[in-house]
Amino acid sequence: MAHDAEGEARQADDITRHYRSLVAHPAVQSINYWGITDEGAWLGAPAGLVRKDGSPKPAYEALDALINGEWWLKPTPMRTTADGTLTVSGFHGEYSLTADGHTLPFTITPTPRTIPVTLAV
């Protein structure tokens, strides 16, 4: 990987495609990025998300935009159907449902399923 703008642009494209591929695969449970900075990188390879001087590289900006932008799930107001049913879809993980000041945690798993929830308000 080159230490120039072209190499950094390629790194940003590669990391974005790589993370999209990993998140889309049902067997992936977590992602660990080793070597956040170019400082002290193995074999001097500029594989970090930030340069030796601590400034963010395009790969850092791309990953931040992906995770904290495109994939970030903001609080979403929703309404139940007439029979009180609410359909929720999202990334696998922990969520919470809040209604009239009452909060109930729930988990979205890799396997689609129906979770009966009673929230008395």
N, C-alpha and C positions, 0 to 999 in steps of 0.2 A: 504494500500500500504506500503510495507516494506521500511525501510531506508537502504537497502543494494543494492548490484549490481544487484541481481536478480529482486528486486522490481523496480529499475530504468530501467532495460531492459524491463520489462513488461510495465511500463509507456510509454516508447518510442514506443513500438509496438502498444499499445492501442491508443495513440494520433495520430499515423500515420493512423491507420485504421479508427479512428473516423473522422479525417479531410477528408480523401478520401471519406467516406460515405456522409459527409455533402456537400462537393463540388459537388458531383455527383447528389444530390437531387435538382430538379428544383425549389422547394419552398424556398430553403435557399438563403437568400440575403446577409448575412454577418455572420461572426463568431467572438465571443467575448470570449477571454480566461481570466478568472478572477483568479488572484493570480499568478503572474509571478514568485515569489520567495517563497521558503519554509519559509522564515523569516516571522513570524507573521501569518502563515497560520491558517485557521479555524480549531479548534480542534487539532492543531499541525500536521495535515496530511501533508506529504511531496508531495503535489500535484503540486508544482511549477515547472517551467522549469529550474530554477537555484537553487542551494543549498543556505543555510543560509549564507555561506561564499562568495556568488556571483559567484561561479564557475558553468559553464553550465553543465547540466545533459544530459544524452543520449537523453532524450525527446526533449531538446532544439536543439541538433545537428540533430536529426531526422526531426524535424519540419523545421529547417533551410534548410536542404537538400531537403526536399519536396517542400517548397515554393520558395526558391531562387536558387534551382538547377533544379529539374525535371519539375516544373511548370513554371519556369521563361521563358518568351518569349523574346529572344534576337531580335534585329533588323534583319529582314529577307528580303534579296533582292528577289524580285519577278518580273516576266514579264507578261505582258498582252498577251492575245491571239491575233491573227491577227485582230480580230474585236474590240480590245480594252477592252475586258472583263477580269476581274480579280476576281477569287474566293478566298475568305479569310475565314478561320474558326479559332476559338480560344475560349478562355474563355470569358464569358460575361464581358463586361466592355468597357472602353474608349481606343481607338487606334488612331493612326495618319498614314496617307499615305503621303509619300514624294516623289516627282518626280521633277527632275531638279531644286531643291531648293524651290519648292512650297509645302506647307504642308496643308493637309486637315484632320480635325478630323472626326472620325466616331465612332459609338457605335455598339457593338455586343450585341444583346438581347437574352433572353432565347428562344424566338420563332424564328426559322429560317425564314429569309426573304431576299428579294432582295432589295438592295439600289442602285438606279441610282445615280452615281456620275460623274460629269464632272470636270476634272482637266485640264485646259487649260495651256499648256506649250509652 
